[in-house]
Amino acid sequence: MPDTVCMLVKRADTVNNGEFLKTLIYAPGLGYMAPGVQFFGWAATPDYSADPDGQMTIRDVRDSVYQRLLANNSFNDLDTLNLFPVLLRHHKVYYRTPRHPKVAVGVDDVLFRSDSSDIRPYVVNDSYVPEIKNENFNGWKLVDGETNVTFGNKGPNSLYLSGDSLNIKGDLTFMADISYGYWMTFDENGKGATYTAPMFLESPGFDGQEGDKLSDLNIEDPNRKKTFGVHCVFSVVFA
């Protein structure tokens, strides 16, 4: 970060609707910035947050100074307006799938202050849409970046769903955890039957390709079907 750059202005500099201020108030160079660090504007306090919204551009600074110079009794001689560059570093949260592990189906950009090693809360916000009918999405599993996470109620081997939160301080990669098998749906056979949600039947060794047989499935009698109170039938949906 560069040394402090001082710019002196006075009330007479408001001539020509403040056009002269463009030469007096300029954006100083920021010097070297580490990879992944980006300048987001100017803040009136060194304790700025990692939120890039609301930071001042150099035009905002000029407009603010111009209004203060025009207003009566808004400043005294040698008053100082200190401004601080908002420097934030980027970290990425990637969401990938087993079928396409090198292609991210979702990427979140999380910002941190460049001079801080603080952790930030992060909310998992990506959902997975099955590519074939024989897939069941169980959740997201953390496969890279475990050292960048402070775990709470869930641990490193837990499955995360959209809306789950954790504290992070660096890059993460989530992989979709997918089971393969068949969906069993329940159809009512009579009025007044209670709705029963479809049941997923996982087939060990099934990789989503055609060829598995129903006999390969471990089908247990679902207690939920008894909520109909009437005779019911069920069907197994094959992709």
RODO-2510 file (C-alpha; in nm, 4 decimals, decimal comma):
residues 239
     n   res          X          Y          Z
     1     m     0,0000     0,0000     0,0000
     2     p     0,1393     0,3475    -0,0846
     3     d     0,2327     0,6160     0,1619
     4     t    -0,0267     0,8773     0,2520
     5     v    -0,0991     1,1156    -0,0359
     6     c    -0,2169     1,4635     0,0696
     7     m    -0,4420     1,6776    -0,1503
     8     l    -0,5108     2,0377    -0,0482
     9     v    -0,8406     2,2007    -0,1458
    10     k    -1,0084     2,5335    -0,0622
    11     r    -1,3460     2,6967    -0,1122
    12     a    -1,2268     2,8857    -0,4216
    13     d    -1,1724     2,5505    -0,5941
    14     t    -1,5483     2,5125    -0,6421
    15     v    -1,5402     2,7413    -0,9474
    16     n    -1,6900     2,6141    -1,2715
    17     n    -1,9158     2,3699    -1,0866
    18     g    -1,6223     2,1939    -0,9295
    19     e    -1,4470     2,1051    -1,2560
    20     f    -1,1166     2,2275    -1,1100
    21     l    -1,1426     1,9649    -0,8363
    22     k    -1,0851     1,6934    -1,0961
    23     t    -0,7211     1,7996    -1,1169
    24     l    -0,6835     1,8430    -0,7413
    25     i    -0,8503     1,5211    -0,6251
    26     y    -0,7300     1,2192    -0,8188
    27     a    -0,6958     0,8466    -0,7607
    28     p    -0,3482     0,7780    -0,6241
    29     g    -0,1658     0,4637    -0,7282
    30     l    -0,2045     0,1654    -0,4981
    31     g     0,1293     0,0019    -0,5675
    32     y     0,1697    -0,3750    -0,5644
    33     m    -0,1311    -0,5884    -0,4786
    34     a    -0,0949    -0,9587    -0,4078
    35     p    -0,2619    -1,2075    -0,6448
    36     g    -0,6318    -1,2433    -0,5703
    37     v    -0,6570    -0,8955    -0,4131
    38     q    -0,8827    -0,6347    -0,5731
    39     f    -0,9439    -0,2657    -0,5089
    40     f    -1,3124    -0,1848    -0,4463
    41     g    -1,3092     0,1881    -0,3690
    42     w    -1,2490     0,4209    -0,0769
    43     a    -1,3768     0,4058     0,2810
    44     a    -1,3914     0,6773     0,5459
    45     t    -1,2681     0,4393     0,8157
    46     p    -0,9867     0,1826     0,8289
    47     d    -1,2323    -0,0612     0,9889
    48     y    -1,4253    -0,1155     0,6666
    49     s    -1,6100    -0,4431     0,6133
    50     a    -1,5556    -0,7037     0,3420
    51     d    -1,8779    -0,5888     0,1736
    52     p    -1,7861    -0,4104    -0,1521
    53     d    -2,1209    -0,2316    -0,1740
    54     g    -2,1361     0,1275    -0,0555
    55     q    -1,7673     0,2105    -0,0975
    56     m    -1,6799     0,5451    -0,2566
    57     t    -1,5333     0,5917    -0,6029
    58     i    -1,2974     0,8834    -0,6649
    59     r    -1,5941     1,0642    -0,8230
    60     d    -1,7931     1,0124    -0,5032
    61     v    -1,5011     1,1610    -0,3078
    62     r    -1,4914     1,4697    -0,5317
    63     d    -1,8673     1,5186    -0,5030
    64     s    -1,8527     1,4906    -0,1232
    65     v    -1,5677     1,7408    -0,0984
    66     y    -1,7431     1,9771    -0,3399
    67     q    -2,0611     1,9765    -0,1309
    68     r    -1,8640     2,0399     0,1879
    69     l    -1,6810     2,3321     0,0269
    70     l    -2,0100     2,4856    -0,0856
    71     a    -2,1807     2,4478     0,2513
    72     n    -2,1252     2,7154     0,5126
    73     n    -1,9561     2,6163     0,8368
    74     s    -1,9057     2,2575     0,7167
    75     f    -1,5316     2,2616     0,7766
    76     n    -1,2519     2,4561     0,9421
    77     d    -0,9080     2,5454     0,8162
    78     l    -0,6774     2,2415     0,8037
    79     d    -0,9631     1,9961     0,8581
    80     t    -0,8638     1,6554     0,7220
    81     l    -1,0698     1,3950     0,5391
    82     n    -0,8922     1,0606     0,5614
    83     l    -0,9792     0,7920     0,3074
    84     f    -0,8645     0,4307     0,3021
    85     p    -0,8428     0,1934     0,0051
    86     v    -1,0817    -0,1005     0,0300
    87     l    -0,8675    -0,4016    -0,0605
    88     l    -1,0414    -0,7382    -0,0603
    89     r    -0,9174    -1,0831    -0,1541
    90     h    -1,1202    -1,3411    -0,3413
    91     h    -1,1782    -1,7007    -0,2411
    92     k    -1,3870    -1,9515    -0,4342
    93     v    -1,6368    -2,2176    -0,3323
    94     y    -1,6753    -2,4761    -0,6089
    95     y    -1,9574    -2,7258    -0,6579
    96     r    -1,8763    -3,0298    -0,8731
    97     t    -2,0359    -3,3621    -0,9694
    98     p    -1,8901    -3,7131    -1,0057
    99     r    -1,9884    -3,7285    -1,3723
   100     h    -1,8019    -3,4053    -1,4542
   101     p    -1,5472    -3,3580    -1,1735
   102     k    -1,3387    -3,1012    -1,3622
   103     v    -1,6326    -2,8747    -1,4446
   104     a    -1,7919    -2,6702    -1,1676
   105     v    -2,1716    -2,6646    -1,1790
   106     g    -2,1622    -2,3661    -0,9438
   107     v    -1,9030    -2,1204    -0,8134
   108     d    -1,9386    -1,8725    -0,5294
   109     d    -1,7012    -1,5780    -0,4901
   110     v    -1,6422    -1,4982    -0,1211
   111     l    -1,4637    -1,1760    -0,0248
   112     f    -1,2324    -1,1167     0,2715
   113     r    -1,0289    -0,8175     0,3815
   114     s    -0,6829    -0,8557     0,2301
   115     d    -0,5128    -0,7741     0,5615
   116     s    -0,7198    -1,0154     0,7710
   117     s    -0,7147    -1,3867     0,8409
   118     d    -1,0638    -1,3788     0,9912
   119     i    -1,3204    -1,6427     0,9083
   120     r    -1,6524    -1,5586     0,7458
   121     p    -1,9886    -1,7335     0,7685
   122     y    -2,0879    -1,9044     0,4476
   123     v    -2,4220    -2,0566     0,3531
   124     v    -2,4338    -2,3478     0,1102
   125     n    -2,6604    -2,2256    -0,1673
   126     d    -2,6249    -2,4595    -0,4614
   127     s    -2,8658    -2,7395    -0,5469
   128     y    -2,8063    -3,0344    -0,7744
   129     v    -3,0399    -3,1413    -1,0541
   130     p    -3,0074    -3,5152    -1,1306
   131     e    -2,8867    -3,5822    -1,4819
   132     i    -3,0642    -3,9173    -1,5113
   133     k    -3,3750    -4,0650    -1,3507
   134     n    -3,1771    -4,3218    -1,1545
   135     e    -2,9947    -4,0637    -0,9457
   136     n    -3,0722    -3,9507    -0,5927
   137     f    -2,8910    -3,6442    -0,4583
   138     n    -2,7923    -3,6935    -0,0936
   139     g    -2,6087    -3,3646    -0,0382
   140     w    -2,2729    -3,1941    -0,0865
   141     k    -1,9556    -3,3467     0,0547
   142     l    -1,6444    -3,1384     0,1220
   143     v    -1,3592    -3,2871    -0,0811
   144     d    -1,1019    -3,0067    -0,0727
   145     g    -1,0270    -2,7178     0,1646
   146     e    -1,0959    -2,8871     0,4977
   147     t    -0,8276    -2,6715     0,6662
   148     n    -1,0177    -2,3596     0,5537
   149     v    -1,3291    -2,4508     0,7525
   150     t    -1,4252    -2,4080     1,1156
   151     f    -1,6851    -2,6784     1,1637
   152     g    -1,9920    -2,6370     1,3808
   153     n    -2,2711    -2,8916     1,4146
   154     k    -2,1455    -3,0801     1,1100
   155     g    -1,8010    -3,2263     1,0579
   156     p    -1,5704    -3,2741     0,7572
   157     n    -1,7398    -3,5991     0,6538
   158     s    -2,0938    -3,4655     0,6826
   159     l    -2,3261    -3,3988     0,3917
   160     y    -2,4335    -3,0387     0,3428
   161     l    -2,7596    -2,9222     0,1923
   162     s    -2,8577    -2,5832     0,0574
   163     g    -2,9103    -2,3531     0,3561
   164     d    -2,6514    -2,5211     0,5799
   165     s    -2,3912    -2,2817     0,7176
   166     l    -2,0244    -2,3102     0,8084
   167     n    -1,7361    -2,0698     0,8727
   168     i    -1,4646    -2,0472     0,6101
   169     k    -1,1346    -1,8673     0,5502
   170     g    -1,0302    -1,9916     0,2059
   171     d    -1,1147    -2,1945    -0,1041
   172     l    -1,3469    -2,4959    -0,0798
   173     t    -1,4666    -2,7677    -0,3155
   174     f    -1,7896    -2,9602    -0,2663
   175     m    -1,8724    -3,2785    -0,4572
   176     a    -2,2290    -3,3962    -0,5075
   177     d    -2,2943    -3,7200    -0,3183
   178     i    -2,5154    -3,9329    -0,5430
   179     s    -2,6820    -4,2717    -0,5002
   180     y    -2,8023    -4,4811    -0,7929
   181     g    -3,1065    -4,7008    -0,8015
   182     y    -3,4794    -4,6748    -0,8693
   183     w    -3,7676    -4,4632    -0,7486
   184     m    -4,0757    -4,6326    -0,6064
   185     t    -4,3969    -4,4340    -0,6190
   186     f    -4,7220    -4,5132    -0,4360
   187     d    -5,0618    -4,4754    -0,6011
   188     e    -5,3845    -4,4585    -0,4011
   189     n    -5,6636    -4,7053    -0,4767
   190     g    -5,9642    -4,5421    -0,3221
   191     k    -6,0936    -4,2072    -0,2053
   192     g    -5,9470    -4,0405     0,0999
   193     a    -5,6067    -4,2067     0,0722
   194     t    -5,3164    -4,0221     0,2324
   195     y    -5,0332    -3,9103     0,0058
   196     t    -4,7165    -4,1174     0,0409
   197     a    -4,3915    -3,9660    -0,0821
   198     p    -4,1845    -4,1593    -0,3387
   199     m    -3,9152    -4,3865    -0,1957
   200     f    -3,5674    -4,4227    -0,3430
   201     l    -3,4314    -4,7774    -0,3589
   202     e    -3,0554    -4,7787    -0,3779
   203     s    -2,9006    -5,0535    -0,5871
   204     p    -2,5457    -5,1479    -0,4784
   205     g    -2,3044    -5,1538    -0,7674
   206     f    -2,5431    -4,9703    -0,9969
   207     d    -2,3628    -4,6837    -1,1716
   208     g    -2,6570    -4,5244    -1,3460
   209     q    -2,6433    -4,7428    -1,6549
   210     e    -2,9213    -4,9639    -1,7864
   211     g    -2,9109    -5,3324    -1,6979
   212     d    -2,9810    -5,3669    -1,3252
   213     k    -3,2641    -5,5981    -1,2353
   214     l    -3,5323    -5,5515    -0,9768
   215     s    -3,4015    -5,8599    -0,7952
   216     d    -3,0790    -5,6688    -0,7262
   217     l    -3,2666    -5,4182    -0,5104
   218     n    -3,3123    -5,4458    -0,1360
   219     i    -3,6811    -5,3622    -0,1034
   220     e    -3,8262    -5,3341     0,2441
   221     d    -4,1929    -5,2955     0,3247
   222     p    -4,2433    -4,9174     0,3643
   223     n    -4,4460    -4,8356     0,6722
   224     r    -4,5540    -4,5155     0,5057
   225     k    -4,7807    -4,6950     0,2605
   226     k    -5,0024    -4,8019     0,5504
   227     t    -5,1136    -4,4431     0,5987
   228     f    -5,3577    -4,4885     0,3101
   229     g    -5,6023    -4,6844     0,5245
   230     v    -5,7214    -4,8508     0,2047
   231     h    -5,5842    -5,1041    -0,0374
   232     c    -5,2971    -4,9495    -0,2341
   233     v    -5,0628    -5,0485    -0,5095
   234     f    -4,7110    -4,9345    -0,5811
   235     s    -4,5062    -4,9116    -0,8972
   236     v    -4,1298    -4,9092    -0,9534
   237     v    -4,0216    -4,6469    -1,2053
   238     f    -3,7413    -4,7685    -1,4355
   239     a    -3,5428    -4,5121    -1,6311
***
